[in-house]
């Protein structure tokens, strides 16, 4: 400060000593103006900036048109007007800044060294007007000119970092308006490059860090990627730490840090984050001048933070303080400010939440009034990005009033607002998805027969696909899908209520297993398209392969990486976005071609009915809190059969899962250890499990069914038996020798974690179970079965055969482990049957060797440990002596002739509760990799039962081959083989709970 004070004093004295006629006076006036502007930017003293503008105006007046110094004076006064606009919010200052800077650019010849700076200064002013008025043309012009400034400056230019920083800010602002991920990616990269150009200790570092942190925060809001918000907080903390006390920029940097902490709190619920956010925001307000243009934003943001803490703690003082701060912010906001609608809406949300807590109707009335004003102000701009969010909030407040008053006009109005928000072309997809959900929920709750329910759920499910699009990594898509879990099930339940079982089936197919469906779409056969347009088909094939690789192979950024590494990752991300856009363009081209209008669109019910297995039935079971239904499909039927399940419920499904899980934990069935010969039976002291285990033991002593028996009985009586009765599959004579028919189960929600194939009554005078009537398989979706039926192929003679591998012995295990015995027993049976077979054991088994053999053999038997990664399913893996084989690696291998995979490993078909309808397990992954059928396990298995089932399984297949005279190893009979092998194990045991848990986990997936 001493330097700038001395400079201003010396320059003022120099001006005072210079005669009016002196040719150097304009230059000296301009230098004084620059010094005063610099001091203002540090202190915020309005008298300095007003004096600076006055000196610069005199310099311009004294300079003739065409003078070489005039562009510099014009851009300097433009910068001064910009600084005052940032402080006061007076739009006339911004207008004068733009006018002066345009003149400066126009007066500067092409190729002049100063042109990049003049362009950049004009861009800053245009960007500020865009932030205030939200006129997209201003942002478009600013981005275009800022890019030109960067290009003209070139590598080594002293101001390049500043130009890149400005360009990043402009992209970030456009992202806030358009929601285009490519914009925020461009922002991050530009700001990272700017930081890389500035040496440590430079005064500009805090500015660059704050801007970069803001971009990461905005992207986190869109993608939910935790690494983004971690980067944001790290950058904002450094920006605050590097800013000296008394710096006029400190309040803004504290505000940005507060915002990042608040966003992380919304994700994690960590109270320390929101407490720190509130503290930082309060400090920012205390430091900011009371007439600062930024103060309304600081006050509003404080209210948002307090609101978040109130939701967590219920402390009324927080919500009262939030309302007070936000009301003050609205009161002092400049008329016509672009952010006024958002500030009003946030105030309305706080009033709504206090009303919900206290029951005070006056707060709800005030909330509605405030939010209606926000909507009115936003609509005046003709295209405010906050409109969908405001409409959702307004609809929510009006719905609360309807619930208390019963006024039908309120109901109609709230539904109208939800609808308008969901179909808006503005706002983020997440906000519009929330609106569509609210629209659908309100209709199903208050008007369950409304035909608009179909439209509402159609829009909602299409938005789910949009927010979890191919431009994101598989990990990112699963993160997005967690917030929409159960939506397809709710939609299907509503459709069943309307008598639209066709729509229910379509929605279940569209909204479940979305990521696997995306991978399948990228691998769709293009034979028909090649006949029509070979070049187009090849372009699609090339882009789809690159997209699949980008989705599964992109690394995740972390704060320990160097800036260069982070920039490289961002470049990969931008390339991924470009690929996704190219893919969408190619889809549009194909769909515009006659005969290909439905190419890769969600299939209609009629199409799903066309490609079903020739024998057997597919049964989709929908579980929703409103109702439960089964939908049966059989080849030759014109439409699906609707089977209501009135005695079943979501609550029962959840309870059955909790009960089953408690017994598995109590019996320690979570890990299969090499060398283990029997299932261990160890009670644990876990507070959730032990009481249930003890209770179950007492129940058995009283003659009641143990927990697992009750689960299987409940599934039989409430779900399976009504379905089999409706399908007329319950035989009178269960001892009949005839081959039972096939049945494919496609469960949803919590039912996905329960063993439908084993449902039954196993004690009493008349035991019966699924095994008595059908051969069970599972399929993640109907479409997965359609694909296998449509793309049936003969077994390739060259690859027909069986590849066997096993897990090495664990330290301290017996010399020959259970998995080794299993593989050797199977290989001996294969030799006896003269089956083409190869076996690799222990250290001979490497990842590359396994992949090579998977290409050479149509079928594989993996007797090893499996590791499921629910957060990143493509990183689920099989563990070998030398490394591990990830599912993502298998998917890339393009196994064209894959037939059967027998996964004799732990929990290979266990799902993830947060993604119950995404089938994030190894069995589904192997289906996605190309295997037509997969045998897996629902929980850990003992070595001896695993060996018994596996050997009997292959004996059955080898016997069938002999009967039919086949020479190629073929998994066609795998479902019957597993049925027979499991049945033999079952009949060799008693009917105890321990015995059930021994044979029940074996399951069959696929054709």
N, C-alpha and C positions, 0 to 999 in steps of 0.2 A: 504493500500500500504506500509505503514511503516513496517508492520509485514513481508510481503513477501520480501521486500528489505533487511531487517535484516537477514531473514532466508537464502537468497541466499548468502549474504556476509559471514555469519558464515560457511555455507557449503563449499563455495569456499575456505575459509581459512583452513578448516579441510582437504579438499582434498590436498591442497598445502603442508600441514604438514604431510601427510601420505606417508610413503615410498612405492615405487613401489611394493615391495615384500609383503606388508602387506595384510593379508587375508581379512581385512575389506575394502580395497580400492574399490572393485566393488560396494559394498553396498553404500559407501559414494558418489561415482560417480553417482550412480543411484538416490540417494536422491537429489543431486545437479541438475541433469537433470530434476527431477520432479518440483523442485522449480522454475527453469528457465522457464519450460513449463507453470507453473501456472502464472508467471509474464507476459509471452508473451500473454496469453489468456486475461489478463486484459489490457495490454498496446498496443499490436500489434507490438512490437519492434522486427523486424526480426533477429537482432543479438542475442537476447535471445533464440529464438527457434533453431537457427543454433548451438549455443553454447550448448544447451540442448541435441541436437541429437549427437553432438560430444562426450559429457561426457557419454551418454548412450552407444554409440558404444564402447568406451573404457571399460566400465563395462562388456559388453557382451564378448569382446575379452579376458578379464582376467578371465572369468568364464568357467570352464570345462563343457563338455557335461554331463548331468545327475545330475548336481548340483541342489539342491532344490530351489535355488534363481533364477535360469536362466529363468523360465517362467515369473516371475515378471519383470525381466529386459527387456525381449522381448516384453511384453505387454506395458511396459512404453515407449519404443522407438517407438512402433507402434502408440501409442497415440500422441507422439511428431510429427511423420511424418504426422499423420492425421491433427494435428493443423496447420502445415505448409502448407499442401495441401489446407486447407480451406482458408488460407490467400493468397496463390500464384496461386492456380489452377494447379500446376505442377503435372501431372499424375504419374510421376515416384515416387513422395512421397507417393501417394496412393498405388501404387504397392508394395513399400517397407513396408508400414504399414501392408497390408494384409499378406505379406510373414512372417513378424516377428510375427504377432498375431496368424497365423496358427501354427507356430512352438511352440508358447507358449501353445496353447490349446493341441496340440499333446503331449507335454512333461508333461502335468499335469494329474495325475491319477484321475480316476473317484471317485467322493465323496469328492474330495479336496475342502476345504472351498473357495479357490480362483477361482474355475472353473467358477461360474456364471459371475464374473467380466471379466475373460479372454474371455469367449464366447461373452459377451456383447460388449467388445471393438472390437473384430473381426467383429461383426455384423455392428457396426458403419462404419467401413471402407468399408465393402461390400456394405452397403447402399449408401455410398458416391460415390462409383464407379458406382452403378446403376443410381444414379441421373445424373452422368456425361455421361455415355455411353448407358444407358437404356437397359442393358442386363437383361432380366427378371429373368434369372437363379440366378443372384446375389441377387435380392430381395427375391426370393423364399428361398434361402439358409439363408439369413439374418433373415427373419421372423421365419423360423423353429428353428434356433439356439437361437434367442432372446426369443422365447416361452420357450425353454428349460432352459434358464438362469432364467426366471421368476419362473418356476416350481422348479428348484434346490434351488433358494433363499428362497422361502417360506415366510409365514407371519412373520413379525418381522425383516427381514433382513434389515440392514441399507441402502443397495443400491437398495432395491426393487423399490422405486419410480423412480430411474434413469432407471432401466431396463424397467419398464412399459412405461416411456416416450419414450425411444428408440423404443420400439415395436410399439407404436402409430405412430411415425414418419414413420416407415417402411410400416405400413398399409396405411398411407396417401399417400405415394409416389406410392404405387401399385395402389391405387384408381385413382390417376392422370393418370396412364398409362392404366388401364383396364376399369375404369368407374363402377366397381362393388360396389353397395351401401353397401354390407356387409363389404367391406374393410374399408370404411370411418366410418361406425358405430363402427367397432372394434377399429379404431384409437381414436375416441372420448371417448369411454369407458375406454380404457387403459390410456389415458391422464387424464381423470377425476379421476380415481383411484389413479394415481400418485400424483395429487394435494391433494387428501384427506389424503395422508400419510405424507405430509410435514407440519410442524407447521408454523404458520404465522411468517413472519420476516426472514425466511430461505432464504439464497442467491439464492437457486435454483428456487424459486417461479416464477421469471420473465421468466426463460427458459421454465418452464412448461406451464405458461399462454400463452406465444407466440405460442407454439406448439399446444395447445388446440384451440386457436383462429384460427390458420391456418386450422385446420381440420374442424371447423365449417364453415369457409369461403368456403372451397372446397365443402362441402356438400350443402351449399346454392346454389352454382353454378349449382348443379345437380338437387336439389329438389325445389328451390325457396321458401323454408320455411323461413319466415321473422324472426322467433324466432332464427334460426341458425345465421343469420347475426347480429342480436342484441347481441347474446352471443359472437360472434366473436369480435365485436367492444369493448364490455365490457372487455373481456379478454386482448385484445391488449392494450387498454388504461392503464389497471393496470400494464401490463408488462413494458410499457414505463415509467409510473410514479415511479415504484419501481427500475428503473435502474439509477444508479448515473451518473452524467455528467462525460465524459471522459472514460466511460466503452466502450471497443472495441465492445461490442454487441449492443450498442444503435442504430447504423445505421440500423442494421437488424430488430430490433424491431419497429423502426419508419416505415420501409418499410412495415412490416406486417400490422401495423395499417392503413397505407395509402391504402393498397390493400383492406382491409375490408371496409373502408369508400367509396372507389371507387365502390365496388360491390353494396353497398347499394344505392349509387347515381344512378346506372344503373336501379335500381328497382323503386326508389321513385322520382328521378329528383331533389332532394333537393340540391340547389347550395352550401349551407353551408358545406355539406358533401364533395363535390369534391374540394372545396376551402381548407378545412382542410387537405384533402388527398394530395393535391399538396404541401401545406406548410410542411407537415411531410416528404414528399419525398425529397423536396429541402434541408431540414435540414439533412436528412440521407446522402445525397450526400456530403454536406459540411463537415460532420464529418468523413466520410469514407476516409481512406488513398487512395491517387490517384493511387496506384499500387495494390489495393485490388482486389482479384479475383471476389468479389461480385459486383464490381462497374458497369459492363455492365448490370447486372440485375436491379440495382437501376436506372440507366439512362433510360433503356427501360420502367420501370414502371412509371417513371416521365412522359415520353412521352405518355403513355397510359392515365394517369390522365388528362394531358393537352388536349389530343385528345377528351376525354369525355366532358370537359368543352367547347371546341370549338364547338362540336355538339350542345350544348345547347345554347351558346351565339353568335356563329358566329364570334368571335373575332379572326382575322387572326394572331395576335401575338401569340396566344396560339398554333396554329397548326404549326407555324414556329418554335417556341421554342421546340415543341414536336419532330419535324423532326431533329432539331439540336442535341437534347439529344440522340435520338435513333441512329442517325448516329454515334455519338461518341461511344455509347455503342457497336455497331457492329464493329467499327474500332479497339477497344481494346480487343475484345473478343478473348479468346484463340482458336486457330485452332482446329476444331473437337469437340468443346464443344456441349453437348447434347441440350442445349437451344438455340444454334445459329440459327436454323431454325425459332424458334418462335420469336427471336429478329429481324431477317430479315423481317419476315412477318409483325410484328407490325410497322416497319419502312415503309414497303410498304403500309400498310393501311393508315398511316398518309399522305403519298404522294398522295394516291388516293383521300383522303378527301379534301386535299388542291386543287387538280385539279378540283374536283366537285364544289368547292367554287369559284375558279378564272377562270376556263376554260383553264388553261395552260396545253397544251398537253404534254409538256416536263415532267411534274410531273407524268402524267399517264404512259408515257414510262418508267420513272425511277421506278415507282411502279411495273410495270410488270416485269422489269428486276430484281428488288430486290426480288420479290415474286417467280420468276422462280428460282433464286439462292436458296431461302429458300427450295423450293420443291426438287431441285437437292440434296442439302445437306441432307435433311431429308430422301430421298430415299436411300442414301448410307448406312444408318443404318439398312435398311431392314424392319423396323417396328416402325417408329416414331409416337407417339400418336397424334402429331400436324399435321400430313399430311392432314386429312380431312379439318381442319380449314384453312391451307395454300392453298389448292386447291380451296376452296370456295372464299377466298380473291383474288386469282389469277384470277379465273373465273370472278369475279365481275369487276376487273380492265380491263380485256380484253373486257368485254361486253360494258363498257363505251367507249373504243376505237372504238368498232364496231359501236356504235350509232353515233359516230362522223365521221367515215370514210366509213362505209358501206362495209367494207371488209368481205366477206363471210367466209374467212378462220378464222378470229377472232371469228365470231359467232360459227362456228363449234368447235373451240378450247375451248371457254368458256363453251359451253354445255358439251363437253367432260370432263372438269374439274369438273363441278357440278355432273355429273353422277358418276365419279370415287370417289368423296367424299361421295356421298350418299350410295354407295354399299360397302364402305370400312368396314373392320372388326375392324378398330381402331377408336379411338376418342369417344367422348360422343354421346349418342343418340340425344341430342339437336342439336349438330353441324351437324350431318348427316341428321336430319330432315330439318334443314335450307337448306342444300345442295339439298335435294330432292325437296323442294319447289322451289328453284331457277331453278333447272333442269326443273320442270314441267312448271313454269312461262315462262321461255325462249322459251320452245317449243310451248306453247299455244299462245304466243305473235308473234313469228316469223315463226312458222311452225305448224299452227293449225290442219293440217291433218296428222301430223306425228304419226305413230303407237306407237312410243316410249312414247307418252303421257300416255298411259295406264300403262306402266311399272313404269314411274316416280311417278304417283299418287298412284299406288299400294304400292310402297316402302314408300312413305310419310305417308300414312294412317296406315301402319303397324308400323311405328316408333312412331306415336302418341299414339297408344295402348301400346307401350313399355315404353314411358316416363311417362305415367299415369297408371302404372301397379298396380297389387294387393298388391305389397309390400309396397305401400304407404297408408296413411289414405285417407278417402274420401275427406277430406279437401285438402290434398296435391294433389290429382288427379285433383280436380277442379282448383287448382292454376296452374298446368301444362297445363291444357286444355285451359286456357285463351289465351295463346300464339298461339293456333292453331284454334281459332274460325273462322269458314267460310271455312276451307280447304276442307271439304267434299262437300260443295256447289260449290266451284270452280271446283273441280274434276268432279262433276256431269254435270256442264255446258259444260266442255270440252268434256265429253263423249257424250252429246247430239249433239254437233257440229260434232263429228265423226260418228253419227248415231248409237251409242251404248247405247240405252236407258236401256238395261239390266245392263250394267256396271254402269250407272248413279244411278240406283236403289240400286245396291249392295253397292256402295260407300256411299250413303246417309244412308243406314242402318248400315254400318260399322263405319262411322265417327261421327254419331250423338247419343246423349243420351248414351254415352259410359259408364258412371258410373252406370246408371240404368241397362244397359245390363250386366255389370259385376256382379251386385247383382243378376240379374235374372239367370245368368250362375251358380252362386254358389247355386242357389235353383233349378236347373234343375231336373226334375224327372229322376230317375235312374232305373225305372222298367225293361227296356230292358237289361240294363247292369247287373242287379242283376240276371236275368235268366242265363246270360252267366258266370259271375264271381261275386259271392255274396261278397267275401272278398274284392275285388277291389272296388266294388260299395260302400261298407261300409267305406273303407278308404277315398274315395272321399267325401262321405257325412260328415265324421268327420272333415276332413281338411277344407272343404268349410265352415262349420259352424264356426270353429275357425277363419278362415280368415275373414269372414264377421264381427265377433265380434271385431277382431283386427282393422279392417279398420274403424269401427264406434266408438270404445270406447277409443282408445288411447288418453291420455291427451297431451296437448302441453306444452313444457318446457317454463319457463320464468326465468329471471335473479334473481328473488327474492327467488327462490327455493334453498334449501340446496343442497350441492354436493351429499349427499346420495339420495335425491329425484331425482336429475337429472340422476344419475347412474341407478336408478331403471327404469326410463323412457327409457333410452337407452337400457337396458336389454329387455324391452318390444319390443322396435323397432327391436332389433336383432332377437328376437323370431318371430316377424312378417315376417321379411325377410326370415327366415328359412322355415316358413309355405308357403310363396309364391314359394320358390324353390321346396318344396315338391309337391305343387300343379302342377307346370309345369312338374315335373317328372311323376306324376300320369297321367296327360293329355297325355304325350308321350306314356305311357304304354297302355292306352286305345286306342289311335289312331293307335297303332301297331297291334291292334286286328282286324281280318277280320270282316267287317261289321260295324266297328266303326271309320273308317278313318276320317270322317268329324265331329267327336264328339266335340261340342262347337267351331267349326270354324265359321267364318263369313258365313252366308248362301248365296248360289248362287241364282240368279234370279229365276231359275226353282223351287227351293225349296220354295221361297217366294210365288210363284204362286200356290203352292199346298194346302195351308191351309188358305183359305180366307173365309169370311162370305158367307153363302149360298145365301143371297140376299143383294143387295146393292153394292156400289163401294167404294174403298179406293182411294183417290186422294192425291198424294204427290206433293207439289208445291215447286219447287226449285227456289230460288232467288239469283242471282249472278250478279256482275257488268257487266259481258259480255253478259248475256242473262237470260231469265226467262222461265221456262218450267213446265208443269204439267205432271205427270206420273200416269195414271189410271190403277187400277187392279180390275178385277172382276173374281169371281169363274167361271171356265169353259173356260176362255181365255187361249190361248197358250202362249201369251206374253203380256207385258204391252202395253198400248196405250200411245203414245207420243203426247202431245198437246202443241205445242209452244205457248208462250204468248208474242208476239212481242211488244205489246203496254204497257207492264208493265216493271218496272225496280227497281233495288235496291234503287235508289234515290227516286222514288215515294213511295216505302214502308217505307223508313225512314221518308219522309216528312209526310206521313199519320200518322205515329206513333207520330211524334212530334206534329202534329195538334190535334190528339185525346188526347194526354197527357196534352196538354195545356188547353183543355176544362175541363178535369177531375180536374186539379189543380185549375182552375178558379172557378169551382163549388165545390171545397173542397171535392171531392169524394175519399179521401184517408183513412178516418177512419170511421168505423161504431160504433156509441156509443150506449150503452144500454140506453133504454128510448127514443131513437130517433124515431119519428113517420113518418117523411118525410125527403126527401133528402134536404139538405141545399143548397142554391143557393147564395154563397158568392164570389164576385169578390175579387181577391187578388192583391197586388201591386208588385208582383214578376216581375222583368224586362223582363223575358222571356214570362210570361203568360199574364200580364195585357194588353199589346198592342194587343195581339191576341183576348182577350176577348172583348175589346172595338171595335176592327175591326169587329168581328163577329156580334156585336150588330148593328153597322152601316150597315153591309151587309144585315141583316134581314130587316132593314128599307128601303133599296133600292130594296127589293124584291129578293135579291140573296139568294141562299141556305146558311144556317149557316155552320160552319166548320164541324161539325159531319156529316151533310147530305152530304157534298161534299166528305168526306172520304168514307162513305158507298157507294155513287154513283160511285166513282172512282174504288173501289174494285169490284163492280158489273160489270161495263162496261169493265174493263181491265183484270180482273182475273176470276171471277165466271161465268159470262154469256158465255164467250168463252168455258169454261170447260163444262158447262151444254149443250151447243149446240153440242159440239163434242160427248158427251155421249147420245145425243138425249133425254134429260130429260126435255126440255122446252115444257110444255103442251100448247096447243092452248087455252083450257078452264081452266083457273086458278081456277074457282069456283067449279070444279069437286069435288064430295064427296069422291072419291076413296082415299085410304090411300097412301100418298106419299112414295117413296122409301127411304131407308137409304143411307146416304153418310157420309163417315168418312174423315175428313180433316186432312192432315198431313203437316202443313206449316213448312217452314224453315226460318232461319235468322230473319230479322226484321218483316217479315210477321207473325211470331209466336205470336206477341203481338197485332194483329189486329183481330177484330170480323168477321171472314169470314162468320159465320153462320147468320149474320145479314146484309150482303151486300145487297144493293138494292137502288131503287129510291123511295123515300117516298113522294114526292111532284110532282104535275103536273097532266096532264090528264091521263097518263098511268103508274101509280105506279106499281112496281113489285119488288120482293125480293126473297131471297133464300127460305124463309118460304113458298112461293107459290108452290115450286117444290120438295123439298126434306126435310127429317128430318136429321138434322146435328148432328154429333158427332165429337169428336177429338180423335186422337191417337198419342202418341209421336213418334212411329215408326210402320212400317208394322209388324216387328217381334213381337211387343206387341200384335197385333191382331192375328197373327199366333198362338202364345202361347195360347190365350184364345180359339181359335177355336179347336186346337189340344187337349186341356185339358178340354174340356167341361165336366161338371159333373152335375148330378141332385142335386137339393137342398136337403141338409140333413134335415130330418124331425126333428131331435133333436135340431138343431141350427136355423131352419127356424124361422124368426121373426124379429121384429124391435125394436131397442134400441134407445131411445130418451134422449137427454140431452141438457141443455141450459146454457148459460152464466149467472152468477148472476147479480143482479142489480148494476149499478154503483152508487157511492155516489151522492145523490141529484136527482136520477132518480125517475120516477113515481113508485108507489108501485108494479105495475105489468109491467115488461119491455116488449118490443116488442118480444124478444126471448122467454120469458115465455109464452106469448099469442100464439106464433107460435107453440111451443111444445105441449101446452095443446089442441090447436085446432086439431093438427094431432093425438094426442092420443085419442081424442074423436071419430074421424073418424075411427081409428083403432079398437076401442072397438065396434063401431056399425057394423063393418065388421067382427068381431070376429077374429081379427088377434092377434097372440101371440105377446105380446108387453110388454115392461117395460120402465118406465120413471124415471129418476133421475134429480133432480133440485137443484140449489144453492149449499149449503154446503154439501148436501148428495153426491155430485159428487166429487170423489177423483180420482187421477191418477190410483191407483190400482183397484178401482171399475170400472172405464171405461175399463181397459184392461180385467178385468174378464168378463164384459158384452160383449165385442167384441168377446171373445171366445164363449160365450153362444148364441149370436145372429148373424145371417148371414148378417144383415144390420144394419147400424147405421146412425142416423141423429144428426149432431153436429151443434147446433145453438149457436154459441159462437164467441169469437174473435179468429182470427188466426194470427200468426206471422211468416213471411217468413224470413229465414236466408240464403241469397244468397251465402255468403262465406262458410257456413257449412250447406248445405241443410238438413242433417240429424238432425240438431238442430232446424229446423222449428217446430213450435209447436202450439197446441191448448191450450188456457188459461182457467183454471177452477178456481173455488172459492178457492180450496186448491191445489195449484201447477199448473204445466203445463205438458202436454203430448207431448213429443218430437217424431218426425217422426222416429228417430232411434230406440226408444223404441218400437214403433209399429212394425217396421220391424223385430225386434228380436222375436216378439210374435208368429210367424209362424201361421198365421190365415188361416188354411187349408180350411175352409168353408166360407170365406168372399165372399160376393156377391155385395152389394150395399152400397156406402157411399155417403150421401148427406151432403155436407159441406156448411152449411148456415152461412158462415163466410166471413171475408173481404179478397178479393184478393187471393183466394185460387188457382187460376190458372194463377197468374201473374208471368212472368219469370224474368230473369236477363239479362240485355243487353250484358254484357261481356261473358255470357254463353248462348246465345240465342238458341243454339241447344242442350243444355243439360237438358231442361225442369226441372229447379230447383224450382219447386213449389209444394205445398201440394197435389194438385190433382194427379200429376204424381207420387208423393211419395206414395200415397195411392194405386195407381195401382201397384206399385212395391211391396207394402206390401201384395198384394194378392187379393185386391178387383177387381172384374171383370168389374165394372162400377162405375163411380164417377161423381157426380154433384158438380160443383164449380162455382166460380164467378171471372170475370176478373178484377173487381174493386169493391169498396165499395158499399154496397147496403143499402137501407133504410129498416127499420123494417117492415113497412106495405107492401111494394111490396114483401119483402122476405116471409112474412107470406102468402100472397095471392098465390104466385107461389108454395110454399111448400104444402099448403093445396090442391090446385088443382092437383098438381103432384100426391099426394097419392090417391086422389079420383079417378084419372084415373087408377092407378094400382089396387086399390081395385075393381073397376068396371070390369076391365079385368079379374080379378080372379073369380068374380062371373059368368061372361059369359062363362069361360072355365071350371068352376067347380073346380078350384084349391083350395086347403086348405093351402098350404105352401106359405109364403110370398116370392115372386119371383121378382127380379128386371129386368127381361127380357124385359119388356115393358117400362123401364125407359126413354129411348131416346124419345119414342112417348109421354110419360107422360110429360116430360119437354117441348117438342115441343108444346103440347096442352096447358099446363099451361102458358107458356110464350106468346103464341098466344092470349090467353084470356086476359092477362094483357095488351098486346100491343093494342088489339082492344078496350080496355076500356079507352085508352088514346088518346090524339090528336097526331099530327105528329110533334110536336115541338122537338127541340133539347133536352130539359129537359126530355121529355117523352122517347125519344130514349135511353138516358142514364139510364133510370129507368129499362127498360126490357132487353136491350142488354147484360148486363154482365153475365146472366145465361148461363152456358155451360155444355155440357155432354161429358164425356170421356169414352172410352172403348166400350165393346161389347153391 
